[in-house]
Amino acid sequence: MAVIVGVHGIGKYDYYLRAGRSATGAAEAMRRKWDRYLHACLGGETRPYFAEIAYFSHHLNDGGEDATATPAAMDVQAEAVLAGWAGNLGLGEHVTGALRTFTGWLLDKLDERSAAFAALFAPEVASYLTDQGRREKCRRAVAETIRRNGAKVVIAHSLGSVVAYEALWADPDLRVDLLVTLGSPLGMRDVVFERLLPAPVNGRGERPPGVGRWVNIADKDDIAAIPPALAGSFTGVDAEELVNLDWIDFHTAQKYLGCPALGPHLRPFVP
């Protein structure tokens, strides 16, 4: 059986706190959950699938007692991310005034589910993209986990797909047979895409050279995966699956790992 490493997404700092500020404990707690989630897709006999989850959320947070960020805590970088994200959703094109006024208006406008998501998404994405020290620590954590386990498959969710993409580019010695991105914001213009390292060339990114095959899966209504399809922005996406997960849980790792569309791409690696 091929070694599978997972890379988590936003809002996972609470695992670190519950594990007594231990990245190892947080990663193990997530691994047990992700095994259960993937079993819902693959079925059969219960068994471990993931060798390890590459944990990096503690590198994006300042170490406070709160497990999640709040809109009030957003700095100007996070507000800019939120504004760019809103533009991708088609909100706020005609709103003028100060950025802080706009983002406050936006959070009031969104429904409770989307506002809670935005309060997690904007600060962590901004922290990763604008703080090069934190960015390097996150990339290193992911690369070291892939290397330590000799992973052949990497399954990366949400912001984790951005970290994994950059980690694989930054370390050309890392070779994996399959990269699966789930609910990925890699193609989000004015937020993520233009800030990627390496920078896209002539408006296009490219599959990391050490990746044998790249599969992207996104819910058609996932407000983080905009656009849901990545082939229009990246060369080397071998397969894309646009799915309809759940009108409430449109972005969770549980729904993505359990979706039937993932099964055919993983079964050759999980006999």
ABEGO torsion letter per residue (X at the ends): XBBBBBBBBBGAAAAAAAAGGBAAAAAAAAAAAAAAAAAAAAEEBBBBABABBBBAAAAABAGBABABBBAAABBAAAAAAAAAAAAAAGBGAABBEBAAAAAAAAAAABBAAAAAAAAAAAAAAAAAAABAAAAAAAAAAAAAAAAAAGBABBBBBEAAAAAAAAAAAABAABBBABBBBBGBAAABBGAAAAABOBBBBGGBBBBBAABABBBBBBBAABAABOBABAAAABBGBABBBBBBABAABAABAAAAAABAAAAAAAAAABX
